[in-house]
Amino acid sequence: MGDASRIGEARRHAAQLAQDCGLDETDGGRLALVVTELATNLLRHASEGRLLLSARPGRREVEVLAIDHGPGIADVHRSLVDGFSTGSTPGTGLGAVRRLAQVFDIHSQVPSGTVVLARVRAAAAPAQPEQPLCAAGVSVAAPGETVCGDSWAVTLDGDQACVLVVDGLGHGPEAAEAAQAAVDVFRREPMAAPRRLVEQAHARLRSTRGAALIALQVHADGSIRSCGAGNVVARLVSGTSDKTVLTQHGTAGVTIRTPEETRSEWPAHALLVVCSDGIETRWRPELLRPVLRHDPAIAAAVILRDHCRGRDDATVAVLRRRG
């Protein structure tokens, strides 16, 4: 958010996403206020920040993430009270965002920075039952590109879920085409065994430039089956453990060995974090300790903020067990 004109740009983009997700005029107005407040906060208070918006048509909601590199909020609870301000503003911003959004979460550390999550849903959307597993993710395009060559997808089904993260070779439209082809395979049979998904994606991607990918099938009882090829990395991270889920060498659609599944144990309270190679691999697990109980979108945003390489597409997907 480099200048005030970007606030209007974000608001116009939000209006389009609201239409795509079936939000009516009232719901779209709530979204516009949320975007304006968060964008204004980034412009006035953040040393460096970005605003990410994504449509979730299946849930009839739009997700907004405000991410900054500092200075952080010393007293988060107080910052949510109307009238509190560290600048010359009325101080109603974060309190208003919390009231307007159906889902709100915030994490802040001094001097690291702040991440704010808001999801604005259509008032007429059916209630979403709470499931044993929850997931979220972020994808950003390489600098100078208008499309992202990475993609991710997840299906939640009771006490199990399946997630795919794919990194199209290179970046730009052709990488995005490869990534989308893998997601299309996933969507046709989202709860298929990871090995089957990789085999099908490999066949489908032969007409593209290819991609690195990983598919994981997870269960709330703590077991994970995975299969992948290339440099997409999955880690199981908690306050006391850090385990990497390995993939094979190769590129789906180009050359891979016979896909093989691996099995892993999912430790209690650990997050499953899956990153494309636009994210540095050597981030410390301690980074996520303060956000283990937050919405997984907060953890994904923190990793993106602190460890995005800044020269390629970047994706982070996070799964968490509730309770």
Secondary structure, DSSP 8 states (H G I E B T S, - for coil): --STHHHHHHHHHHHHHHHHTT--HHHHHHHHHHHHHHHHHHHHH-SSEEEEEEEEGGGTEEEEEEEE-S---S-HHHHTSTT--SSSS-S-HHHHHHHH-SEEEEEEETTTEEEEEEEEE-TTS------SEEEEEEEE--TT-SS-SEEEEEEEETTEEEEEEEEESSSSHHHHHHHHHHHHHHHHSTTS-HHHHHHHHHHHGGGSS-EEEEEEEEETTSEEEEEEESS-EEEEE-SS-EEEE--BSEEBTTEE-S---EEEE--TT-EEEEE-TTB-S---GGGGGGGTTS-HHHHHHHHHHHHB-SSS-EEEEEEEE--
